């Protein structure tokens, strides 16, 4: 009986690590799917944003964690990537380029890659770099692809595939990352929770 209770406790504990608040979502036409954006509670004026991204294993929930203090930098870098995406797409069309893969000279702010397999795993300090691709079917995409190794077990890894299929998708994503609106939602949810003590 004690082992059963302990097992349930550990399961609940691992699940509660990501008991975050849903604060938005974004759509990826490449995956034809919506992905969640979550945030942790505010502590000392700071919080974390968790952006759900696809992983190699379809059954794995993967997230990119950014500190709230890095969100403006993230948005600025994504805006520059969006502009370069527009520019390179036009160059590819004008020059009939049908096969292309090239890294862009940008790096996102430092993030933690988190994924849930049998439990949550974390890989710290990643500065993701975008790659521009012209696919066989003629589509142009920006992808952030990264293989991450767990900080707690070097034999466990996961690969994430964050893809934007148009400059407009990047713009839509940036608009969801409104810090003031996210803070308002977190504070509002916290006030509701405090009513029921």
C-alpha positions as CSV (number, residue, x, y, z in Angstrom):
1,X,0.0,0.0,0.0
2,X,2.8,2.4,0.9
3,X,4.5,1.9,-2.5
4,X,1.2,2.7,-4.3
5,X,0.8,5.9,-2.3
6,X,4.4,6.9,-3.0
7,X,4.0,6.2,-6.7
8,X,0.8,8.3,-6.9
9,X,2.5,11.1,-5.0
10,X,5.5,11.1,-7.4
11,X,3.2,11.0,-10.4
12,X,1.2,14.0,-9.1
13,X,4.5,15.9,-8.3
14,X,5.9,15.4,-11.8
15,X,2.6,16.5,-13.3
16,X,2.5,19.6,-11.1
17,X,5.8,20.9,-12.4
18,X,3.9,22.1,-15.4
19,X,0.7,23.2,-13.7
20,X,1.0,26.5,-15.6
21,X,-1.8,28.8,-16.9
22,X,-2.8,28.7,-20.5
23,X,-2.4,32.3,-21.7
24,X,-2.7,31.9,-25.5
25,X,-2.2,29.7,-28.5
26,X,-0.8,30.0,-32.0
27,X,-1.4,28.1,-35.3
28,X,1.1,26.4,-37.5
29,X,-0.2,25.7,-41.0
30,X,2.9,23.4,-41.6
31,X,1.6,21.1,-38.9
32,X,-2.1,22.1,-39.4
33,X,-2.4,22.4,-35.6
34,X,-2.7,24.9,-32.8
35,X,-0.1,24.9,-30.0
36,X,-0.5,26.2,-26.4
37,X,1.4,29.1,-24.8
38,X,1.5,28.8,-21.0
39,X,2.9,31.0,-18.3
40,X,4.1,30.4,-14.7
41,X,2.8,32.4,-11.8
42,X,4.4,35.8,-11.2
43,X,7.1,35.9,-8.6
44,X,9.0,39.1,-7.8
45,X,7.7,40.7,-11.0
46,X,9.0,37.8,-13.2
47,X,7.5,34.7,-14.7
48,X,8.3,32.2,-17.5
49,X,6.6,31.7,-20.8
50,X,6.2,28.1,-22.1
51,X,5.7,27.7,-25.9
52,X,4.5,24.3,-27.0
53,X,6.5,23.0,-30.0
54,X,6.3,19.7,-32.0
55,X,8.8,17.0,-31.0
56,X,10.2,14.0,-32.9
57,X,8.0,11.7,-30.8
58,X,4.4,12.6,-31.5
59,X,3.4,11.5,-28.0
60,X,5.8,13.9,-26.3
61,X,4.7,17.2,-25.0
62,X,7.6,19.7,-25.7
63,X,7.9,23.3,-24.6
64,X,10.4,26.1,-25.0
65,X,10.8,28.2,-21.8
66,X,11.7,31.8,-22.0
67,X,12.0,34.2,-19.1
68,X,9.6,37.2,-19.1
69,X,12.6,39.5,-19.1
70,X,13.6,38.0,-22.5
71,X,10.2,38.3,-24.3
72,X,10.8,41.7,-25.8
73,X,14.2,40.5,-27.2
74,X,12.5,37.4,-28.5
75,X,9.8,39.4,-30.2
76,X,12.4,41.8,-31.7
77,X,14.5,38.9,-33.1
78,X,11.4,37.2,-34.5
79,X,10.4,40.4,-36.2
80,X,13.9,40.6,-37.8
81,X,13.5,36.9,-38.9
82,X,10.1,37.7,-40.3
83,X,11.6,40.6,-42.5
84,X,14.4,38.4,-43.7
85,X,11.9,35.6,-44.4
86,X,10.0,38.0,-46.7
87,X,13.2,39.1,-48.4
88,X,14.6,35.6,-49.0
89,X,11.2,34.3,-50.2
90,X,11.0,37.0,-52.8
91,X,14.6,36.3,-53.9
92,X,13.8,32.6,-54.2
93,X,10.7,33.4,-56.3
94,X,12.4,35.9,-58.5
95,X,15.3,33.5,-59.2
96,X,13.2,30.3,-59.5
97,X,15.1,28.7,-56.6
98,X,13.4,25.3,-56.0
99,X,15.8,23.7,-53.5
100,X,17.4,25.7,-50.6
101,X,18.5,25.3,-47.0
102,X,20.3,28.2,-45.3
103,X,20.9,29.3,-41.8
104,X,19.9,32.9,-40.9
105,X,22.3,35.1,-38.9
106,X,20.0,35.4,-35.9
107,X,19.8,33.7,-32.5
108,X,16.9,33.7,-30.1
109,X,17.4,34.6,-26.5
110,X,18.5,31.7,-24.2
111,X,15.8,29.1,-23.6
112,X,15.2,25.8,-21.8
113,X,13.9,22.9,-23.9
114,X,11.4,20.9,-21.7
115,X,9.7,17.7,-22.7
116,X,7.5,15.1,-21.0
117,X,8.2,11.4,-21.7
118,X,8.0,9.3,-18.6
119,X,8.5,12.5,-16.6
120,X,9.6,16.0,-17.3
121,X,13.1,16.5,-18.8
122,X,15.0,19.7,-19.2
123,X,17.9,20.9,-21.3
124,X,19.2,24.4,-20.5
125,X,20.8,27.3,-22.3
126,X,19.8,26.9,-25.9
127,X,20.0,29.9,-28.3
128,X,18.0,28.6,-31.3
129,X,19.0,29.6,-34.8
130,X,16.5,29.8,-37.7
131,X,16.9,28.0,-41.0
132,X,15.2,29.1,-44.2
133,X,14.1,26.2,-46.4
134,X,12.6,25.9,-49.9
135,X,10.7,22.6,-49.8
136,X,10.2,20.2,-52.8
137,X,6.6,21.3,-53.0
138,X,7.6,24.9,-53.4
139,X,6.7,26.1,-49.9
140,X,9.1,28.4,-48.0
141,X,9.5,27.8,-44.3
142,X,11.5,28.9,-41.3
143,X,12.4,26.1,-38.9
144,X,14.1,25.9,-35.6
145,X,15.4,22.4,-35.2
146,X,17.3,21.3,-32.2
147,X,18.3,18.0,-30.6
148,X,18.4,18.4,-26.8
149,X,19.9,16.1,-24.2
150,X,18.4,15.9,-20.7
151,X,20.5,17.7,-18.0
152,X,19.6,14.8,-15.6
153,X,20.4,11.9,-17.9
154,X,22.7,12.1,-20.9
155,X,21.1,9.0,-22.5
156,X,17.8,10.8,-22.9
157,X,17.2,13.3,-25.7
158,X,14.5,14.8,-27.8
159,X,14.4,16.8,-31.0
160,X,12.1,19.8,-31.5
161,X,10.8,21.1,-34.8
162,X,9.4,24.6,-34.5
163,X,8.2,25.7,-37.9
164,X,6.7,28.9,-39.4
165,X,5.2,28.5,-42.9
166,X,4.9,32.2,-43.7
167,X,6.0,35.6,-42.5
168,X,2.4,36.2,-41.5
169,X,2.5,33.3,-39.1
170,X,5.5,34.8,-37.4
171,X,3.6,38.1,-37.1
172,X,0.6,36.4,-35.6
173,X,2.8,34.6,-33.1
174,X,4.5,37.8,-32.0
175,X,1.1,39.5,-31.4
176,X,0.2,36.7,-29.0
177,X,3.3,37.5,-26.9
178,X,1.8,40.6,-25.3
179,X,3.4,40.8,-21.9
180,X,0.8,43.1,-20.4
181,X,-2.1,41.0,-21.5
182,X,-0.4,37.8,-20.2
183,X,0.3,39.6,-16.8
184,X,-3.4,40.7,-16.7
185,X,-4.5,37.1,-17.2
186,X,-2.2,35.7,-14.6
187,X,-3.2,38.3,-12.0
188,X,-6.9,37.8,-12.8
189,X,-6.6,34.0,-12.4
190,X,-4.7,34.5,-9.2
191,X,-7.4,36.8,-7.8
192,X,-10.1,34.3,-8.6
193,X,-8.1,31.5,-6.9
194,X,-7.8,33.6,-3.8
195,X,-11.6,33.9,-3.4
196,X,-11.8,30.2,-2.6
197,X,-9.5,29.7,0.4
